[in-house]
Amino acid sequence: MNPADIPRELVTATPAEALLSAVRAVALGPLTQQVEAIDRQGRYPREVLQQLGQLGAMSAHLDSEAGAGDYGLAIQAMAEVSRVCGATGFMMWCQAVCGLYMQQSGNPALMGEALQRHVSGAGLGGTALSNPMKSYAQIESLLLKATPVAGGYLVNGTLPWVSNLGPEHYFGAIAAVIDETGSSSSEVMFLLRCDGPGVELRECPSFAGMEGTGTYGIRLHDHFIGAGEIMAHPTKPFIARIRGAFVMLQCGMAVGVTQGAIDSMWAVEDQLGHVNQYLDDRPDALQAELDGLTERVMSLARTPFNNTTEFFIDVLDARAHGAELSLRAAQSALMHQGARGYLMSSPVQRRVRESHFVAIVTPAIKHLRKEIARLSAEVMPA
């Protein structure tokens, strides 16, 4: 939807209400028409993402001319889209956090015109912080290595999958900086352009769901990054500053997928309520739990850059709750719909797979619980 096409009755609405109504119109219109192709045929919804960018749906969180600095609004917009298509909601998150990296980098080359192009949807980008986040949690080692050279670094390595990509896209990445002894004592974060020299995009194996997310394997061979691409060096202070916002934004996916599952349960209530009443996790109970979680997330979203450990534990816990609730809601929707929900064409089947993704995308539930346990021990040592 073009901003000029927003219905006249929305003119008197608040900016936030107008944005969410416009996002909802895109989700229920163009996105609904192609959601099956996105999920099962791997169609990348470039036009929808660009429409959402033009509306400001993926920049509402940015505190600049590019957005309103409202993380709650960004999460709500993502939830509206994820309610219809979890894959597109996930790509909204990819785009949103890439914009977050660019803005918070303080690098003039990544701000100004570059950031404006990104938030408008003219430029599309993702994030390759799954491996670094796992590295910082001591789950796996950094896969990219950066060797200092005149004017920058040469980066080598392979990432198994990065989403919201294409030949002209870009994404935020982190590499271990290798010194002359072959060891690393720091990391560098940078914007990696998919059409840069030494960058190879590789097709991934078929996934159980989320096929239309523009997900590729990345191989780098002596890819040069210079001052214009650097987001942070060292990276740990930068990650500590944005980590709450990074994880918090993902709650939009969980809220939306869960709401979509609850919608599917209500859709058969008139016909099957007489027998569905004997099932656990009924739609009214799930809705009450989701409303409580949403209220909690909106409260956290008021201070996204709170850098206290206690706050980050709360964010991780809300994210884990969202993942667990989406799993329960999707499973319950299948039970409520019965045989019709077992059809491959059923939105319920898609949401079951989407909920699995919400539970395993970094940080996965096990990663979240590990970090909550570690940080809790730091705050309240035995």
C-alpha positions as CSV (number, residue, x, y, z in Angstrom):
1,M,0.0,0.0,0.0
2,N,1.2,3.4,-0.9
3,P,1.0,5.9,2.0
4,A,-1.2,8.1,-0.3
5,D,-3.7,5.3,-0.5
6,I,-4.4,5.2,3.2
7,P,-8.2,5.5,3.7
8,R,-9.6,8.9,4.4
9,E,-11.0,7.9,7.8
10,L,-7.5,7.2,9.1
11,V,-6.5,10.9,8.6
12,T,-7.8,11.7,12.1
13,A,-6.2,8.6,13.7
14,T,-3.0,8.9,15.7
15,P,0.2,8.2,13.7
16,A,0.6,4.8,15.5
17,E,-3.0,3.9,14.7
18,A,-2.7,4.9,11.1
19,L,0.5,2.9,10.7
20,L,-1.0,-0.2,12.2
21,S,-4.2,0.1,10.1
22,A,-2.1,0.5,7.0
23,V,0.1,-2.5,7.9
24,R,-3.0,-4.6,8.6
25,A,-4.4,-3.7,5.1
26,V,-1.2,-4.9,3.5
27,A,-1.2,-8.1,5.6
28,L,-4.9,-8.9,4.8
29,G,-4.6,-7.9,1.2
30,P,-1.4,-8.5,-0.9
31,L,0.3,-10.7,1.7
32,T,-2.7,-13.0,2.2
33,Q,-2.9,-13.5,-1.5
34,Q,0.6,-14.9,-1.7
35,V,1.2,-16.5,1.7
36,E,0.9,-20.0,0.4
37,A,3.5,-19.3,-2.4
38,I,5.8,-17.8,0.2
39,D,5.6,-20.8,2.5
40,R,5.5,-23.7,0.1
41,Q,7.0,-22.4,-3.2
42,G,9.7,-20.2,-1.7
43,R,8.4,-16.9,-3.1
44,Y,10.3,-13.9,-1.7
45,P,7.7,-11.2,-1.0
46,R,9.9,-8.3,-2.1
47,E,7.0,-6.0,-3.1
48,V,5.2,-6.6,0.3
49,L,8.4,-5.8,2.2
50,Q,8.9,-2.7,0.2
51,Q,5.3,-1.6,0.8
52,L,5.9,-2.1,4.6
53,G,9.1,-0.2,4.3
54,Q,7.4,2.8,2.6
55,L,4.8,2.8,5.4
56,G,7.5,3.0,8.1
57,A,6.6,-0.4,9.6
58,M,10.3,-1.5,9.8
59,S,11.7,1.8,11.0
60,A,9.2,2.8,13.7
61,H,11.8,1.8,16.3
62,L,14.6,4.0,15.0
63,D,15.2,7.2,17.0
64,S,15.9,9.5,14.1
65,E,14.3,11.2,11.1
66,A,13.8,7.6,9.8
67,G,11.4,6.6,12.6
68,A,9.5,7.4,15.8
69,G,11.8,5.7,18.3
70,D,8.9,3.5,19.3
71,Y,9.9,-0.2,19.8
72,G,6.4,-1.1,21.0
73,L,5.0,0.2,17.7
74,A,7.6,-1.8,15.7
75,I,6.7,-4.9,17.6
76,Q,3.0,-4.4,17.0
77,A,3.5,-3.9,13.3
78,M,5.5,-7.1,13.1
79,A,2.8,-8.9,15.0
80,E,0.1,-7.8,12.5
81,V,2.2,-9.2,9.7
82,S,3.2,-12.4,11.5
83,R,-0.5,-13.1,12.3
84,V,-0.9,-13.7,8.6
85,C,2.6,-14.9,7.6
86,G,5.3,-15.7,10.0
87,A,8.0,-15.8,7.3
88,T,7.3,-12.2,6.3
89,G,7.2,-11.2,10.0
90,F,10.6,-12.7,10.4
91,M,12.0,-10.7,7.4
92,M,10.5,-7.6,9.0
93,W,12.6,-8.4,12.1
94,C,15.7,-9.0,9.9
95,Q,15.2,-5.6,8.2
96,A,14.5,-3.9,11.5
97,V,17.6,-5.1,13.3
98,C,19.8,-4.3,10.3
99,G,18.5,-0.8,10.5
100,L,19.3,-0.8,14.2
101,Y,22.9,-1.8,13.5
102,M,23.3,0.9,10.9
103,Q,21.9,3.6,13.2
104,Q,23.7,2.6,16.3
105,S,27.1,2.2,14.5
106,G,27.6,6.0,14.4
107,N,29.3,5.5,11.1
108,P,28.3,8.3,8.7
109,A,28.7,6.0,5.7
110,L,26.0,3.7,7.1
111,M,23.6,6.5,8.3
112,G,22.1,9.4,6.5
113,E,21.2,8.5,2.9
114,A,22.2,4.8,3.3
115,L,19.9,4.4,6.4
116,Q,17.0,6.3,4.7
117,R,17.3,4.0,1.7
118,H,17.2,1.0,4.0
119,V,14.2,2.0,6.1
120,S,12.2,3.0,3.0
121,G,12.5,-0.6,1.6
122,A,14.6,0.6,-1.3
123,G,17.5,-1.4,0.3
124,L,16.8,-4.7,1.9
125,G,19.1,-6.4,4.5
126,G,19.4,-9.0,7.1
127,T,21.5,-10.1,10.1
128,A,24.1,-12.8,10.5
129,L,24.4,-12.6,14.3
130,S,23.1,-16.1,15.0
131,N,26.6,-17.5,15.1
132,P,28.1,-14.6,17.1
133,M,25.3,-14.7,19.6
134,K,25.9,-18.4,20.1
135,S,29.7,-17.7,20.3
136,Y,29.2,-15.2,23.1
137,A,27.0,-17.8,24.9
138,Q,29.8,-20.4,24.5
139,I,27.7,-22.6,22.3
140,E,29.8,-22.5,19.2
141,S,32.9,-20.7,17.8
142,L,32.9,-17.7,15.4
143,L,32.9,-18.8,11.8
144,L,34.2,-15.7,10.1
145,K,37.8,-14.6,10.4
146,A,39.1,-11.1,9.6
147,T,42.8,-10.4,8.9
148,P,43.9,-6.8,9.2
149,V,45.3,-5.3,6.0
150,A,45.9,-1.7,4.8
151,G,42.7,0.2,5.1
152,G,40.6,-2.5,6.6
153,Y,40.3,-6.3,6.8
154,L,40.1,-9.4,4.6
155,V,37.3,-11.7,5.7
156,N,37.1,-15.4,5.1
157,G,34.7,-18.1,6.3
158,T,31.3,-19.7,5.8
159,L,27.9,-19.1,7.3
160,P,25.4,-21.9,6.9
161,W,22.3,-19.6,6.5
162,V,21.5,-15.9,6.6
163,S,17.9,-14.6,5.8
164,N,16.3,-11.7,3.9
165,L,19.1,-11.8,1.3
166,G,19.4,-11.5,-2.4
167,P,22.1,-10.6,-4.9
168,E,21.8,-6.8,-4.1
169,H,21.1,-7.2,-0.4
170,Y,23.4,-6.8,2.6
171,F,23.6,-7.8,6.2
172,G,25.3,-7.2,9.5
173,A,28.0,-9.7,10.4
174,I,30.8,-10.2,13.0
175,A,34.2,-11.8,12.4
176,A,37.1,-12.7,14.8
177,V,40.1,-10.4,14.2
178,I,43.2,-12.6,13.7
179,D,46.5,-11.2,14.7
180,E,50.0,-12.1,13.5
181,T,50.2,-15.0,15.9
182,G,47.0,-16.5,14.5
183,S,45.0,-15.9,17.6
184,S,42.1,-13.5,18.2
185,S,41.5,-11.1,21.1
186,S,38.7,-9.0,19.5
187,E,35.9,-9.0,16.9
188,V,34.8,-6.6,14.2
189,M,31.2,-6.0,13.1
190,F,30.5,-4.8,9.6
191,L,28.0,-4.5,6.9
192,L,28.5,-7.1,4.2
193,R,27.2,-6.5,0.7
194,C,26.1,-9.6,-1.1
195,D,27.3,-8.3,-4.5
196,G,30.8,-7.6,-3.1
197,P,33.9,-9.3,-4.4
198,G,34.7,-12.6,-2.8
199,V,31.1,-13.1,-1.6
200,E,29.2,-16.2,-2.8
201,L,25.5,-16.9,-2.0
202,R,24.6,-20.6,-1.9
203,E,21.2,-22.2,-2.1
204,C,20.2,-23.9,1.2
205,P,18.5,-27.3,1.5
206,S,14.7,-27.2,1.7
207,F,13.4,-26.3,5.1
208,A,10.2,-27.6,6.8
209,G,8.8,-24.1,6.6
210,M,9.7,-20.4,6.1
211,E,10.9,-21.2,2.5
212,G,10.3,-17.7,1.2
213,T,12.7,-15.9,3.6
214,G,15.5,-15.3,1.1
215,T,17.8,-17.6,3.1
216,Y,21.2,-18.5,1.7
217,G,24.5,-19.9,2.8
218,I,27.4,-17.4,2.6
219,R,30.9,-18.1,1.6
220,L,33.6,-15.4,1.9
221,H,37.0,-15.5,0.2
222,D,39.3,-12.6,0.9
223,H,36.3,-10.2,1.0
224,F,37.6,-6.7,1.8
225,I,35.8,-4.5,4.3
226,G,36.9,-0.9,4.8
227,A,36.0,2.0,7.1
228,G,32.7,2.6,5.3
229,E,31.4,-0.8,6.3
230,I,32.6,-0.9,9.9
231,M,29.8,-1.0,12.5
232,A,31.8,-1.7,15.6
233,H,35.3,-2.6,16.8
234,P,35.5,-4.0,19.4
235,T,32.0,-5.5,19.2
236,K,31.2,-6.5,22.7
237,P,30.3,-3.1,24.0
238,F,28.1,-2.5,20.9
239,I,26.3,-5.9,21.4
240,A,25.8,-5.2,25.1
241,R,24.1,-1.9,24.1
242,I,21.7,-3.4,21.5
243,R,21.1,-6.9,22.8
244,G,17.9,-6.1,24.6
245,A,16.4,-4.4,21.6
246,F,17.6,-7.2,19.3
247,V,15.9,-9.9,21.3
248,M,12.8,-7.8,22.2
249,L,11.9,-7.1,18.6
250,Q,11.6,-10.9,18.0
251,C,8.6,-10.9,20.3
252,G,6.6,-9.4,17.4
253,M,6.9,-12.8,15.6
254,A,5.8,-14.8,18.6
255,V,2.8,-12.6,19.4
256,G,1.7,-12.6,15.7
257,V,2.0,-16.3,15.1
258,T,0.2,-17.1,18.4
259,Q,-2.6,-14.7,17.6
260,G,-3.0,-16.3,14.2
261,A,-3.3,-19.7,15.8
262,I,-5.9,-18.4,18.2
263,D,-7.8,-17.0,15.3
264,S,-7.9,-20.4,13.7
265,M,-9.4,-21.8,16.9
266,W,-12.2,-19.3,17.0
267,A,-12.9,-19.9,13.3
268,V,-14.3,-23.4,14.2
269,E,-15.9,-22.6,17.5
270,D,-19.4,-22.4,16.2
271,Q,-19.2,-25.8,14.5
272,L,-16.9,-27.7,16.9
273,G,-17.1,-25.9,20.2
274,H,-19.4,-28.6,21.6
275,V,-16.6,-31.1,21.5
276,N,-13.6,-28.7,21.5
277,Q,-14.6,-27.6,25.0
278,Y,-12.9,-30.8,26.3
279,L,-9.5,-29.8,24.9
280,D,-6.8,-28.1,26.9
281,D,-5.6,-24.6,26.0
282,R,-8.9,-23.2,24.9
283,P,-8.8,-19.9,22.8
284,D,-10.1,-17.7,25.6
285,A,-7.4,-18.9,28.0
286,L,-4.7,-18.6,25.4
287,Q,-5.9,-15.1,24.5
288,A,-5.7,-14.0,28.1
289,E,-2.2,-15.3,28.4
290,L,-1.2,-13.7,25.1
291,D,-2.7,-10.4,26.2
292,G,-0.7,-10.5,29.4
293,L,2.5,-11.3,27.5
294,T,1.9,-8.5,25.0
295,E,1.4,-6.0,27.9
296,R,4.6,-7.2,29.4
297,V,6.5,-6.8,26.1
298,M,5.1,-3.3,25.6
299,S,6.3,-2.3,29.0
300,L,9.8,-3.6,28.3
301,A,9.7,-1.8,24.9
302,R,9.6,1.6,26.7
303,T,13.3,1.2,27.7
304,P,14.9,-0.9,25.0
305,F,18.4,0.2,25.8
306,N,18.3,-0.5,29.5
307,N,21.6,-2.2,30.0
308,T,21.1,-3.8,33.4
309,T,21.4,-7.5,33.7
310,E,18.0,-7.7,35.4
311,F,16.3,-6.0,32.5
312,F,17.9,-8.3,29.9
313,I,16.8,-11.4,31.9
314,D,13.3,-10.0,31.7
315,V,13.6,-9.6,28.0
316,L,15.0,-13.1,27.5
317,D,12.2,-14.5,29.7
318,A,9.5,-12.7,27.7
319,R,11.0,-14.0,24.5
320,A,11.1,-17.6,25.8
321,H,7.5,-17.2,27.0
322,G,6.5,-16.1,23.5
323,A,8.2,-19.1,21.9
324,E,6.6,-21.5,24.3
325,L,3.2,-19.9,23.9
326,S,3.3,-20.0,20.1
327,L,4.1,-23.7,20.2
328,R,1.2,-24.4,22.5
329,A,-1.2,-22.2,20.6
330,A,-0.3,-23.8,17.2
331,Q,-0.6,-27.3,18.6
332,S,-3.9,-26.5,20.1
333,A,-5.2,-24.9,16.9
334,L,-4.5,-28.2,15.2
335,M,-6.5,-30.1,17.8
336,H,-9.3,-27.6,17.6
337,Q,-9.5,-27.7,13.8
338,G,-9.3,-31.5,13.6
339,A,-8.9,-33.1,10.2
340,R,-9.3,-29.9,8.3
341,G,-6.3,-28.6,10.1
342,Y,-4.3,-31.6,8.9
343,L,-4.6,-30.5,5.3
344,M,-1.4,-29.2,3.9
345,S,-3.3,-26.2,2.5
346,S,-4.5,-25.3,6.0
347,P,-3.1,-22.1,7.6
348,V,-2.9,-24.2,10.8
349,Q,-0.3,-26.5,9.3
350,R,1.8,-23.4,8.3
351,R,1.5,-22.0,11.8
352,V,2.6,-25.2,13.4
353,R,5.8,-25.0,11.4
354,E,6.1,-21.2,12.0
355,S,5.9,-21.8,15.7
356,H,8.7,-24.3,15.5
357,F,10.8,-21.6,13.8
358,V,10.0,-19.1,16.6
359,A,11.2,-21.7,19.0
360,I,14.5,-22.5,17.3
361,V,15.6,-19.3,15.6
362,T,18.5,-17.7,17.6
363,P,18.1,-17.3,20.4
364,A,16.3,-20.6,20.6
365,I,14.5,-21.7,23.7
366,K,17.5,-23.7,25.0
367,H,19.8,-20.8,24.3
368,L,17.4,-18.5,26.1
369,R,17.2,-20.8,29.2
370,K,21.0,-21.2,29.2
371,E,21.5,-17.4,29.2
372,I,18.8,-16.8,31.8
373,A,20.4,-19.4,34.1
374,R,23.9,-17.9,33.6
375,L,22.8,-14.3,34.1
376,S,20.7,-15.1,37.1
377,A,23.7,-16.8,38.7
378,E,25.6,-13.5,38.2
379,V,22.9,-11.4,39.7
380,M,22.2,-13.8,42.6
381,P,25.3,-15.9,43.1
382,A,24.9,-19.0,45.2
